Amino acid sequence: MMMQGIRKAGQSLVGKLLVALMFGFLILSFAIWGVGDIFQGYGRNAVATVGKREISIEQMRTAYQNETQMLTRQQRRSITPEIARALGVDQRVLSRLITEATLDQVATRMGLAVSDDTVRDVIFNDPNLKDASGAFDRNRFNELLRAIGLTEQAFVREQRAATMRQELAEMVIGGISAPVALQELGHRLRNEKRDIAYVVIPETAAGEIAAPAEDVLKRFFEERKAAFRAPEFRNANVLALTPANLADAAKVSDADARAHYESVKTQRYGSPERRTVQQISFPSIEEAQAAKAKIDGGETFEAIATARNVSEQDLTLGTFTREGLFDPAVRDAAFALAQGAVSAPVQGGFGAVLLRVSEIEPERLKSFEEVADEVRNEVATSKAAAQISDLHDKIEDQRASARPLGEIAKEFGLTLRPVGPVDAGLRKPDGAQEAPLPGGDATLTAIFGSDIGVDNEALRLPNNGGYVWYEVTKIEPPRDRSFDEVKAEVERQWRADEVAAKLSAKARELIQRLDAGEDFATVVTAAGLNPEEASDLGRQDQSDALPRNVVSLIFGTPVGKSASAAADGQGRILFQVKAATVPPYMRTTEEAENFVRLFTSSLSDDVLMQYVGKLQKDFGVSVNQAAFRNATGGTQN
């Protein structure tokens, strides 16, 4: 049940925090939008009020900073205020705080309370705060307090409130269960299979398309002018400081390279011994001993296997490293045998066995000479990584003196990369694609979120991979393009539309005949097309032949009926649904149990969302935008 899952999650400190965060996500739209008196300013020290309860600037600021710090640790890169706002962190945190304030007021109104003993048990029983012996570890608790920036008293208050919110949520959604009819519907949606006959109507079936007159193209252009509008283009300079662009393998001495090779050769450049193991199983160790006596007397291993009805295919377990054999007894025996030798009877975890090693691939270690270039590059990159922090500080000192990135790059021997003009998809005006930027999408997003002349904060690359500085040098705003500029593109689109229209008309003609009862293969073959079939097609299945949009339409078409859909690069696909089958819904299976749990969770989320949304409308929610920007570092309008 959903409540068991929530209750189990709530047994740990981390679980309670996650439950509270989940509630904030569920009612985001209710907490921020659609409630009375939104965004009305009132007190300077409150970011928001929910009924009679205020959310202070300091409360908002602390929660926002904790959230951005968590994201920084997760993504291993600096999360700037601009990036945080683009990700919606500020609105998400405010939503969560409003939700918590709402539930806290309901609990107060209902006279609910959580005892000291309950809070103490929650903390003392949290597995994250226990030592190796299972006892509460005060040192771990203190480390947690330092990590989240709370005093012990404040932490206890947070735990008491989180426990109360959890209990209140259980009161609301504790008895919810997915109805059987909904379960069966979901089962059908997940497990229904369909058989179809289909055919691809190629673009060539549209026939010859005469060249359009100029006035036709101009009219087409005027009707769709917005589609041919030029997007915003930007130029920028990008300066990347990474171990890769600082590394100089030529400066790595032979001694340093060999020392690094010796330190990592076993893990990096060695391949362990592998053995192909064969096995015959026996009901008892005595029968295995009797078989081994026959082998010692001259009978072959294969003969024993045949007598035990073990096929040649089943005789070989596989080829393994020592770690690859999980049964200790079998592992030790197999790796003690000489190639071709048969083991004494082994009592393994799954019964008595005789083993034989048919092939041994010895351990191999690549020589230094084989990997010298790779080793030198690793050493050079490692040394460069150690210089990143120091060089970053020097570059920042230069930027504080308002020196352009070009001069800074020249002084430190780095390459300044000019970018653009490109649009937000990294496409150039001629349609070509710009090479990927250092920092990837984060750098591109930052460039399009900045302005000319802005001193932007460096982007930190993940995994301590360095830094990227950028400056926008030119912005070409979106504009309407003239007909002459895009004439060739207009003609291509006009021609594509003409082909699509002709293929659609041809498909409709064939569908009329099919729905009138004519045979699918006969109709399409007469049209010069090659019929095909697809069986056991699932709702989530897709392929090059049957893309997602076609599969979706197949499951929306009644059995015996036909339809068609456009397929990019293929023309149009015409199909007829031959059969639809759904396996019986077995409510006693593990799959069904998981399915019920999933549906119940979804229903519980919906009910909780509506409950909290209604409470917020009753209490009234107001947000002070100026205080909100102050707390999150946003700019003033």
Steps between C-alpha positions, in 0.01 A plus 500: 500500500598859444492575873738218576743643247473850645527368855807297411663796325423717801704280732820678394596866508569497131166334436310768687674772307415322173134464600480869581665585169256275313204689642654823377525362146146369500332832561739731319228643280269551796768653720623756251211554257122496513446610859358826623704814556810369329807719476365782717766681697449551873774458764862563415626208712268231362535327164151352524206453735271201515199594707652638820840338455795689347801363309789729585773619268759316707297178490468525124867590455621207711276249321603638159871483583467144631325398179765656272779345707336159465479549122865605493601177674278289275612656170857568611501847354428847620131593492486873436190704591420524128517123455300442818223730378503335157450163677215644705676443833369824652136426412536137611636597842228764549237243403633255758506760777144609420388137509669443835343815644159383376528155661644648821195724539261211443681295765481792745131553428431129559701497822746238376837457670807277487650391830864542599535122522385459139748759373781346707419153364503629142846650548650214702368235259623666183751255343704791363579606857609160632851362540624155396351343814155645425508758779419869460821686405516854638789589269297412191213707633728800546637456147144504364419820691809669358419383147146644504585808706256442789535501878384196693191685621410617148551150362267352762236760412533409129464129578195562718334705225594250226356212702179695557463575127553134419235389748258758362560378144433143613167611645402638159618224268546200728187314386536554126525195272476469123156362392502164321349656186787747484750221555351303210507804275862564586577133438347528152697814421824333604455150360271519196659365181389566144552333164496720192548492128674809367665654200733793441377748241829657383539865405546393138133396500411870495616512139663792325453837670526788250714797595285764672447848361661791682167638622409160645819493706453859614147428614624186682770711666262775611262246656783343701731794551563426867635153412779658294595761760869524589566405864722697735870451425784572736877532485714433803854435613561189708808431710532146637741404776513120513768241578483388137591837352774557759657157474829464310601135471835598342611649832443177696830332582559131435551444873166658592318304230652169612423573865134563415488186290633289788239643738201418280613224267313218671167683515524685169710299261463144620241239406444228764515129437180354350395137504237308304333273756297186433278341764300179561251508789407202725223438755755413772870518573512117498379482139755766405775291663388193308509695171847635581620143562376402151690794345814400690444151357505628142142613425473839337347813651265522199380141556408581859315810379306296245406247765369787715297637201712814489514636146819630348355853510408475869832346595688833483422753771684778320828690503573685825752704689552386858261770626241393241425168674282586800496150662816493718543121491466483120723807456783363714488157335482632143795736542713228661465260205744447216352538151313181403508352851184387680446610861422285799132519600409853611212578732377827349219724606262324258611141555789266431691551173802388300689777322735516204686802361504469122694819426716748691561856380804611701522836668644763267666832578563763232857623499593863563602538137152393384325770703771767531304773318188438706700504824675828411167662421359385834795639691486828310125532560542421869767768539285747309202428727712601799562839336133572425410659833803729510460607137127558554578748780753681283251533215236629739747763626550614141125512437456709814727754329252507207744345254334342190500122471716522188784669688468257791515201265811636331677566831444147628556321171139386468283490187209741477224343292272732303149358471227600259292630371288210631142456617387336823537158332863573400403532134664756272302725262585271206356198686838347588559384856759669722741261674399415860603755762714424804246454777236392247140614542576685825738735316258554211213572741718745692599684181136545402414611852765773512543833320773699330752648743392287800779368724371143531598257772709206377321169453654213694522178302387174666741260667752779565548525126591869502324827420346683205484879465283659236409846374226592254638722223202539265125439500290484185134507611236286329369653180271435208692386194411612150366265236822525297708392803306179550365424154677165474380397847144612415500287185626196690224537758235561232608187315499296823146617575385412148647150527339450845161611368514263201607204716221576748243508219628170362483342846139619545399335173651170610346523848152547350539174309638318804222619730251386236623144555763445230807287582803699617762311298287516185438876528858606569654259250274640227632845595857380436590476871653212699291390802672408827387370839589565864388273786493541880554874472502670840387852579857604584661325203652708225748448219628661185220330309231594755588824681332612823229716340390208281491255792295748703244523216492120465383469862237768441347320202226235549567142391413451133541868416779673307682832536819669385764731645794695369843353572804726471721396212270210407203670342179369656412174676160340437388223736207280594452363853447124469474398866538626858570267792530564874626230740277430803558731795646280775467702821712254699824553307793715611456713187137570593604588854756749372240635260249560780769671704582730208135596440432551869801728526380705205148532644639597839713771342197641317285503814773659709558766235131591495481500881794736545383722215157538662660583836712770343197658339322498837796646691604745229855520368693821432854535361718808541698509176753754624579291809506185286763654268696619801508153652604325178738760358269590209522835323255776575257599231 
